[in-house]
Amino acid sequence: MKQPTEQGNAGQYASVGTQTGVTEASPHRLIQMLLDGALDKIARARGAMQRKEYAEKGNHITSASSIIIGLRSSLDLEAGGELAANLDSLYEYIFRRLMEAHAQNDEAALDEVSSLLREIKSGWDALPQETTAGGDAVNMVGA
């Protein structure tokens, strides 16, 4: 029987911690976590691209793309008005650029997407917790 390694245990522990964080997170925090996850996957894809590990690059871009699709599908375009519509267009653009980065091994496209996502995340990070605790603003444009 194979014994678990310290690295395997750490990965399992991190997974449990992430699952607990998601279960207990507010809608505002969930969006922050998703944006962090997308940024992480894009950074990993960039590293894999530089190392010419194309299968790994593809897996990370696919994961980042799935997060963007999830963020986009959570938008309430009716209640969110112009802000939700703008985010919808931006998420569509980000998804398209991720596909181009994947197909053309374009690091510049990954850098552009990361920059856009950091900008979106800084907006979410700047929202005061008391504004988002009830979820009204968040529910209109996300989660």
C-alpha positions in Angstrom: 0.0 0.0 0.0 1.4 3.4 -1.0 2.0 5.8 1.9 0.9 9.4 1.6 3.7 11.9 1.1 4.1 15.2 3.0 3.4 17.0 -0.3 0.3 14.9 -0.9 -0.9 15.6 2.7 -0.3 19.3 2.2 -2.3 19.3 -1.0 -5.2 17.5 0.7 -5.1 19.9 3.6 -5.1 22.9 1.2 -8.1 21.4 -0.6 -10.0 21.0 2.6 -9.1 24.5 3.6 -10.3 25.8 0.2 -13.6 23.9 0.4 -14.2 25.2 3.9 -13.4 28.7 2.7 -15.9 28.4 -0.1 -18.6 27.0 2.1 -18.3 29.8 4.6 -17.6 32.7 2.1 -19.9 35.6 1.4 -20.8 36.2 -2.3 -18.3 39.0 -2.3 -15.5 36.7 -1.0 -16.4 34.0 -3.5 -15.9 36.4 -6.4 -12.5 37.4 -4.9 -11.6 33.8 -4.6 -12.6 33.1 -8.2 -10.6 36.0 -9.4 -7.6 34.8 -7.4 -8.0 31.4 -8.8 -8.1 32.7 -12.4 -5.0 34.8 -11.8 -3.2 31.8 -10.4 -4.1 29.5 -13.3 -3.0 32.2 -15.8 0.4 32.6 -14.0 0.8 28.8 -14.1 -0.1 28.7 -17.8 2.5 31.4 -18.5 5.2 29.4 -16.7 4.2 26.2 -18.5 4.3 28.1 -21.8 7.8 29.3 -21.1 8.9 25.8 -20.2 7.2 24.5 -23.4 5.0 22.2 -21.3 2.0 22.6 -23.6 -0.3 20.1 -22.1 0.1 21.7 -18.7 -0.4 25.1 -20.3 -3.6 23.9 -21.8 -4.9 22.5 -18.5 -4.3 25.8 -16.7 -5.8 27.9 -19.5 -8.9 25.6 -19.5 -9.2 26.1 -15.8 -8.9 29.9 -16.0 -11.4 29.9 -18.9 -13.9 27.9 -16.8 -13.6 30.4 -14.0 -14.3 33.3 -16.4 -17.3 31.4 -17.8 -18.6 30.9 -14.3 -18.1 34.6 -13.4 -19.8 35.6 -16.6 -22.8 33.3 -16.1 -23.3 34.6 -12.6 -24.0 38.1 -13.8 -27.5 39.4 -13.4 -27.7 41.6 -16.5 -31.2 42.8 -15.6 -30.5 43.9 -12.1 -26.9 44.8 -12.6 -27.6 47.3 -15.4 -24.6 49.0 -17.1 -22.0 47.6 -14.7 -23.1 44.0 -15.3 -23.3 44.6 -19.0 -19.7 46.0 -19.0 -18.4 43.1 -17.0 -20.2 40.7 -19.3 -18.4 42.2 -22.3 -15.1 42.3 -20.5 -15.4 38.6 -19.4 -16.2 37.7 -23.0 -13.1 39.6 -24.2 -10.9 37.9 -21.5 -12.2 34.5 -22.6 -11.5 35.2 -26.2 -7.9 36.4 -25.4 -7.3 33.2 -23.3 -8.3 31.1 -26.3 -5.9 33.1 -28.5 -3.1 32.8 -26.0 -3.6 29.1 -25.9 -3.7 28.7 -29.7 -0.8 31.0 -30.4 1.3 30.5 -27.3 1.0 34.2 -26.7 2.5 35.3 -23.4 1.5 38.9 -24.1 -2.2 37.9 -24.2 -1.8 36.2 -20.8 -0.2 39.3 -19.4 -3.1 41.5 -20.8 -5.7 39.2 -19.3 -3.9 39.1 -16.0 -3.8 42.9 -15.9 -7.5 43.1 -16.7 -8.4 40.6 -14.0 -6.2 42.4 -11.4 -8.0 45.6 -12.2 -11.4 43.9 -11.7 -10.2 42.3 -8.5 -8.9 45.6 -7.1 -12.4 46.9 -7.6 -13.9 44.0 -5.7 -11.2 44.3 -3.0 -12.0 48.0 -2.5 -15.7 47.4 -1.8 -16.3 47.7 1.9 -17.4 44.5 3.6 -20.5 46.2 5.1 -21.6 47.1 1.6 -21.3 43.5 0.4 -22.5 41.7 3.6 -26.2 41.9 2.5 -25.2 40.8 -1.0 -27.4 43.3 -2.9 -24.6 44.9 -5.0 -22.8 41.6 -5.4 -25.9 39.7 -6.4 -26.5 42.2 -9.2 -23.1 41.7 -10.8 -21.8 38.4 -9.5 -22.2 35.3 -7.3 
